[in-house]
């Protein structure tokens, strides 16, 4: 199974459209969205082509293949217009023999890991800065932001296939780095 992992679309129809093109280019089985889908929030600049209704339409077209978690800019009203569940703070997913803890990053992060669950990989967005790190007890992977990258990073997403996490540039799928993850938990 191939996962496409993305975060922090923030209502940019342009970048959501590029994400849909990446989805088609990658031939992924599932799309894992790590929150902040429709709104930009008070601390971010408005992303290019800010159009929450068009972004919603693009995402709803993939509703049967999306797993999503709630970001700090997501709310109950967003759930009313999205055709897939969005309100969970985290999801625990098994993929490629790895246990993935998927969250946005504003509640649980490497600085504040969840005390109640063990996992091999923590996936989160929120910082808008991509990361591929071995933290010792687990791997930390962040796909960065599709629409508002920060810290000198690029518009990006990530794939997971055969235990390999690959960070990719949103516009053309160019490889920006990768890391092979192995089981950390017994």
Secondary structure in CASP SS format (residue, H / E / C, confidence):
PFRMAT SS
TARGET T0000
AUTHOR 0000-0000-0000
METHOD secondary structure of the structure
MODEL  1
X C 1.00
X C 1.00
X E 1.00
X E 1.00
X E 1.00
X E 1.00
X C 1.00
X C 1.00
X C 1.00
X C 1.00
X C 1.00
X E 1.00
X H 1.00
X H 1.00
X H 1.00
X H 1.00
X H 1.00
X H 1.00
X H 1.00
X H 1.00
X H 1.00
X H 1.00
X H 1.00
X H 1.00
X H 1.00
X H 1.00
X C 1.00
X C 1.00
X C 1.00
X E 1.00
X E 1.00
X E 1.00
X E 1.00
X C 1.00
X C 1.00
X C 1.00
X C 1.00
X C 1.00
X C 1.00
X C 1.00
X C 1.00
X C 1.00
X C 1.00
X C 1.00
X C 1.00
X C 1.00
X C 1.00
X C 1.00
X C 1.00
X E 1.00
X C 1.00
X H 1.00
X H 1.00
X H 1.00
X H 1.00
X H 1.00
X H 1.00
X H 1.00
X H 1.00
X H 1.00
X C 1.00
X C 1.00
X H 1.00
X H 1.00
X H 1.00
X E 1.00
X E 1.00
X E 1.00
X C 1.00
X C 1.00
X C 1.00
X C 1.00
X C 1.00
X C 1.00
X C 1.00
X H 1.00
X H 1.00
X H 1.00
X H 1.00
X H 1.00
X H 1.00
X C 1.00
X C 1.00
X C 1.00
X C 1.00
X C 1.00
X C 1.00
X C 1.00
X C 1.00
X E 1.00
X E 1.00
X E 1.00
X E 1.00
X E 1.00
X E 1.00
X C 1.00
X C 1.00
X E 1.00
X E 1.00
X E 1.00
X E 1.00
X E 1.00
X E 1.00
X C 1.00
X C 1.00
X C 1.00
X C 1.00
X C 1.00
X E 1.00
X C 1.00
X C 1.00
X E 1.00
X C 1.00
X C 1.00
X C 1.00
X C 1.00
X C 1.00
X C 1.00
X C 1.00
X C 1.00
X E 1.00
X E 1.00
X E 1.00
X C 1.00
X C 1.00
X C 1.00
X C 1.00
X C 1.00
X C 1.00
X C 1.00
X E 1.00
X E 1.00
X E 1.00
X E 1.00
X C 1.00
X C 1.00
X C 1.00
X C 1.00
X E 1.00
X E 1.00
X E 1.00
X E 1.00
X C 1.00
X C 1.00
X C 1.00
X C 1.00
X C 1.00
X C 1.00
X C 1.00
X C 1.00
X C 1.00
X C 1.00
X C 1.00
X C 1.00
X C 1.00
X E 1.00
X E 1.00
X E 1.00
X E 1.00
X E 1.00
X E 1.00
X C 1.00
X C 1.00
X E 1.00
X E 1.00
X E 1.00
X E 1.00
X E 1.00
X E 1.00
X C 1.00
X C 1.00
X C 1.00
X C 1.00
X C 1.00
X E 1.00
X E 1.00
X E 1.00
X E 1.00
X E 1.00
X E 1.00
X C 1.00
X C 1.00
X C 1.00
X C 1.00
X C 1.00
X C 1.00
END
